[in-house]
Amino acid sequence: MPIQPRARAVRVRVRVGAAAAATALIASGCAGAGGTAFGGGDALNVLMVNNPQMVALQKLTRDHFTRRTGIKVNFTVLPENDVRDKISQDFSNQAGQYDVATISNYEVPFFAENGWLHDLGPYTAQDRAFDQDDILDPVEEALTAEDGKLYAEPFYGESSFLMYRKDVFAQAGLTMPARPSWQQVAELAARADGARDGMKGICLRGLPGWGEVIAPLTTVVNTMGGTWFTDDWRARLTSPEFARATRFYVDLVRRHGEAGAAQSGYAECLNNMTQGKTAMWYDATAGAGSLEAAGSPVKGRIGYVPAPVDRTAASGWLYTWAWGMQKASRKSDRAWKFISWASGKEYENLVGEELGWTHVPAGKRASTYENPAYRREAAAFADVTRRAIATAAPGNPGTQPRPAPGIQFVGIPEFTDLGTRVSQEISAAIAGRQSVDEALRKSQTMAEKVAKEYR
């Protein structure tokens, strides 16, 4: 895919040193046990999240990367909350204990601002086999800082979309629009609720955490005309638009959502969809790989359509787990070889051939979506995923200007704490412990304190 002109950068007034606040993000859907290993010498030390895709990488590295290059890799694999804390501590101190770490498009601006990351541009310019032009534009732009330099390479990328049971809809006489609105989704959820014994109409995250309930909720806020902050840093959590979107979300999940919604996140909704307990699920495009994997009881039964909208043309989020190289690393050349391999076409082909094409860490390369083997196995969701990523607009996701980039988050260091605290109030409303208005009044007070620091 040809590279398009870069979108105008959205300036964020980040105070130097503020990136230390970018820790303790709540998990957005990682699962599985992590292990640790550490060593010195010439070996690379890599710190990464324990998502299934990374666990697979760990298993493939020795027999493929190390055997070919002679570079040993010591992995430290931790749950998302823990890994973000550890990465922030090591990179902020420039201790150099870890050469490479998994970071996201949320952290890149702050880490780059503080000089914690290597500029990867010189490496991509020399490593023609890596083919930087093949990286999808929105993902590359999300990992490029305000100075125009590229500071991370994507391992996989994702947006969000709506997943639904085609067989259940057919039996119930329901039709999913090609581009549904949220009102249509609410009506379909009501009609699909109870379509089969124990089946609920929809699954939506309600678990506290900025990366859990706040992620999908904020996309609903955006498309319904709301925003966390105006362009001049005025908090807007009690505005009519923000309140309408939040009431809609809370009411939908309370009336037609999963049991125990206030404690349900990505993992729980994935399990519910896989086990036939829900007719629809709005969430990350990355979930489709699990639903369509060999052995999945719902393989071939799921339909995929764009993220529902209200006042905007699109509303899917944009997220990528990516490899960042610590500035203090003394093994930068070796570190690039690992990054180039782990984010390269060769690795995707390796995963496809050894583990199956639905396990490929996709969402980052145009060539992935042109690969016949991948398209055969991922036909149900590949094109919808690519379009969702292509239409994501981190700098302009709503109906009005805003002071910081981000679709499902606000791109400021303080959002790790603010988003998490607000999520606790929203989750309490989902659980019925307080009203939405009460939750938003408390949240507005928190947001005003943050906004005041930027005005």
Secondary structure in CASP SS format (residue, H / E / C, confidence):
PFRMAT SS
TARGET T0000
AUTHOR 0000-0000-0000
METHOD secondary structure of the structure
MODEL  1
M C 1.00
P C 1.00
I C 1.00
Q C 1.00
P C 1.00
R C 1.00
A C 1.00
R C 1.00
A C 1.00
V C 1.00
R C 1.00
V C 1.00
R C 1.00
V C 1.00
R C 1.00
V C 1.00
G C 1.00
A H 1.00
A H 1.00
A H 1.00
A H 1.00
A C 1.00
T C 1.00
A C 1.00
L C 1.00
I C 1.00
A C 1.00
S C 1.00
G C 1.00
C C 1.00
A C 1.00
G C 1.00
A C 1.00
G C 1.00
G C 1.00
T E 1.00
A C 1.00
F C 1.00
G C 1.00
G C 1.00
G C 1.00
D C 1.00
A C 1.00
L E 1.00
N E 1.00
V E 1.00
L E 1.00
M E 1.00
V E 1.00
N C 1.00
N C 1.00
P H 1.00
Q H 1.00
M H 1.00
V H 1.00
A H 1.00
L H 1.00
Q H 1.00
K H 1.00
L H 1.00
T H 1.00
R H 1.00
D H 1.00
H H 1.00
F H 1.00
T H 1.00
R H 1.00
R H 1.00
T H 1.00
G C 1.00
I C 1.00
K C 1.00
V E 1.00
N E 1.00
F E 1.00
T E 1.00
V E 1.00
L E 1.00
P C 1.00
E H 1.00
N H 1.00
D H 1.00
V H 1.00
R H 1.00
D H 1.00
K H 1.00
I H 1.00
S H 1.00
Q H 1.00
D H 1.00
F H 1.00
S H 1.00
N H 1.00
Q C 1.00
A C 1.00
G C 1.00
Q C 1.00
Y C 1.00
D C 1.00
V E 1.00
A E 1.00
T E 1.00
I E 1.00
S E 1.00
N C 1.00
Y C 1.00
E C 1.00
V H 1.00
P H 1.00
F H 1.00
F H 1.00
A H 1.00
E H 1.00
N C 1.00
G C 1.00
W C 1.00
L E 1.00
H C 1.00
D C 1.00
L C 1.00
G H 1.00
P H 1.00
Y H 1.00
T H 1.00
A H 1.00
Q H 1.00
D C 1.00
R H 1.00
A H 1.00
F H 1.00
D C 1.00
Q H 1.00
D H 1.00
D H 1.00
I E 1.00
L C 1.00
D H 1.00
P H 1.00
V H 1.00
E H 1.00
E H 1.00
A H 1.00
L C 1.00
T E 1.00
A C 1.00
E C 1.00
D C 1.00
G C 1.00
K C 1.00
L E 1.00
Y C 1.00
A C 1.00
E E 1.00
P E 1.00
F E 1.00
Y E 1.00
G E 1.00
E E 1.00
S C 1.00
S E 1.00
F E 1.00
L E 1.00
M E 1.00
Y E 1.00
R E 1.00
K H 1.00
D H 1.00
V H 1.00
F H 1.00
A H 1.00
Q H 1.00
A H 1.00
G C 1.00
L C 1.00
T C 1.00
M C 1.00
P C 1.00
A C 1.00
R C 1.00
P C 1.00
S E 1.00
W H 1.00
Q H 1.00
Q H 1.00
V H 1.00
A H 1.00
E H 1.00
L H 1.00
A H 1.00
A H 1.00
R H 1.00
A H 1.00
D C 1.00
G C 1.00
A C 1.00
R C 1.00
D C 1.00
G C 1.00
M C 1.00
K E 1.00
G C 1.00
I C 1.00
C E 1.00
L C 1.00
R C 1.00
G C 1.00
L C 1.00
P C 1.00
G C 1.00
W C 1.00
G C 1.00
E C 1.00
V C 1.00
I H 1.00
A H 1.00
P H 1.00
L H 1.00
T H 1.00
T H 1.00
V H 1.00
V H 1.00
N H 1.00
T H 1.00
M C 1.00
G C 1.00
G C 1.00
T C 1.00
W C 1.00
F E 1.00
T C 1.00
D C 1.00
D C 1.00
W C 1.00
R C 1.00
A E 1.00
R C 1.00
L C 1.00
T C 1.00
S C 1.00
P H 1.00
E H 1.00
F H 1.00
A H 1.00
R H 1.00
A H 1.00
T H 1.00
R H 1.00
F H 1.00
Y H 1.00
V H 1.00
D H 1.00
L H 1.00
V H 1.00
R H 1.00
R H 1.00
H H 1.00
G C 1.00
E C 1.00
A C 1.00
G C 1.00
A H 1.00
A H 1.00
Q H 1.00
S C 1.00
G C 1.00
Y H 1.00
A H 1.00
E H 1.00
C H 1.00
L H 1.00
N H 1.00
N H 1.00
M H 1.00
T H 1.00
Q C 1.00
G C 1.00
K C 1.00
T E 1.00
A C 1.00
M E 1.00
W E 1.00
Y E 1.00
D E 1.00
A E 1.00
T C 1.00
A C 1.00
G H 1.00
A H 1.00
G H 1.00
S H 1.00
L H 1.00
E C 1.00
A C 1.00
A C 1.00
G C 1.00
S C 1.00
P C 1.00
V C 1.00
K C 1.00
G C 1.00
R C 1.00
I E 1.00
G E 1.00
Y E 1.00
V E 1.00
P E 1.00
A C 1.00
P C 1.00
V E 1.00
D C 1.00
R C 1.00
T C 1.00
A C 1.00
A C 1.00
S C 1.00
G C 1.00
W C 1.00
L C 1.00
Y E 1.00
T E 1.00
W E 1.00
A E 1.00
W E 1.00
G E 1.00
M E 1.00
Q E 1.00
K C 1.00
A C 1.00
S C 1.00
R C 1.00
K C 1.00
S H 1.00
D H 1.00
R H 1.00
A H 1.00
W H 1.00
K H 1.00
F H 1.00
I H 1.00
S H 1.00
W H 1.00
A H 1.00
S C 1.00
G C 1.00
K H 1.00
E H 1.00
Y H 1.00
E H 1.00
N H 1.00
L H 1.00
V H 1.00
G H 1.00
E H 1.00
E H 1.00
L H 1.00
G C 1.00
W H 1.00
T H 1.00
H H 1.00
V C 1.00
P C 1.00
A C 1.00
G C 1.00
K C 1.00
R E 1.00
A C 1.00
S H 1.00
T H 1.00
Y H 1.00
E H 1.00
N C 1.00
P H 1.00
A H 1.00
Y H 1.00
R H 1.00
R H 1.00
E H 1.00
A C 1.00
A C 1.00
A C 1.00
F C 1.00
A H 1.00
D H 1.00
V H 1.00
T H 1.00
R H 1.00
R H 1.00
A H 1.00
I H 1.00
A H 1.00
T H 1.00
A C 1.00
A C 1.00
P C 1.00
G C 1.00
N C 1.00
P C 1.00
G C 1.00
T C 1.00
Q C 1.00
P C 1.00
R C 1.00
P C 1.00
A C 1.00
P C 1.00
G C 1.00
I C 1.00
Q C 1.00
F C 1.00
V C 1.00
G C 1.00
I C 1.00
P C 1.00
E C 1.00
F H 1.00
T H 1.00
D H 1.00
L H 1.00
G H 1.00
T H 1.00
R H 1.00
V H 1.00
S H 1.00
Q H 1.00
E H 1.00
I H 1.00
S H 1.00
A H 1.00
A H 1.00
I H 1.00
A C 1.00
G C 1.00
R C 1.00
Q C 1.00
S C 1.00
V H 1.00
D H 1.00
E H 1.00
A H 1.00
L H 1.00
R H 1.00
K H 1.00
S H 1.00
Q H 1.00
T H 1.00
M H 1.00
A H 1.00
E H 1.00
K H 1.00
V H 1.00
A H 1.00
K H 1.00
E H 1.00
Y H 1.00
R C 1.00
END
